[in-house]
Amino acid sequence: MLNETAGNDTHAQISLQPIAAPSILGLYGLAGATFIVAAHMAHWFGDSTTSLYLFPFAAIFGGFAQFLAGMWAYKARDGVATAIHGMWGSFWMAYGVLNVVFAVGKLTPPTGRWPEIGFWFIVLAAITWVGVAAAVAENRGFVTLLTFLAGGSTTAAIGELTGIAWLMTVTGWLFIIASIAAWYTGSALMLEESFGREIWSLGKRRQAKEMPSVSIGMGEPGVIRGQA
């Protein structure tokens, strides 16, 4: 907002709107939904009908809540978080819708090869691997969780396209590790925001540590960028 004084001097009036780190919610949503579905994939519990009981939690917490976190990450000008939370939040909502369709009997879950869902995982893997490369510039916490998430998406794509059952078990374990890494990273962000200093290390790169919270933008008097 610009105000003009009597002397025709123009001064910039900067209004900043601080927000909590969106990835706190996004990472917890990702961790929760990924863990419960991955534990089922790894044969920790349940049977072929168990996924029908999992989809409400996955769709709301891992889907809707995480998608909202992605939109708030957009406001925080965090491109990696916007892409990852927006994409994976959308995936978990779609997963929930698919299982509702199964539950009402409109479709029957296939056995063996499932190329339709395999192509879902190709898209997830392709974008998540790029997220790994981008996260290298930020911190090792994001790199770790995205690497296992991308690896799980890759094995899931191959497993669903080929019908190799043991690959889906491997996928479950990779996703479980990714969910633990997401929980750790989300917790580290929350603790840092609460205490005003780093409590659990995120392995931030030096350039990320030195980046000012308010930076000069092109044609903008001041912007908030980032989540930490």
C-alpha angles and dihedrals in degrees: 000000000000126000124192120215127212090261091060090249113145119217127187115233108204120204113189122193110201117208133186116258103279092207091069089072094032095053093045090051091048092046095048099047094040093049098052094044093042092050088055091048090051089053095246091137145348137028138252092300096050095091089068088066094046101054099078092059093040093048097047105033101027093031117032098024093045092046089054089050088054091054091049089049086057088057089050089052093238105145097185094051092044092055098041099043093039093049099041092041089055090048094053092048089051089048089054093049091049092053091048087056089051091047094054092048099246091124133020118226107246124235123221116000116029106179094168092065090036089067089051088060093047088061093045092049094048094053096039092053089055087049088056090056092047093046090058086078091055117038144322093244092068092041092055097048094043092049092056091041091052091044091052091048089052095051090044091054092050093043095050093044094049102030093234102156099198090059089063089054089051087049090055092054093046090050091048090055089046091052091052090050090049091051091050094048093046090048091049090053092049094048092047092051093047097047098032092235139066111282101164113034117246093184093240117193115242093248090055091050092049096046109111118238089230115045135176113255132198104280091347124109094216139343137189113234130182136010107258 
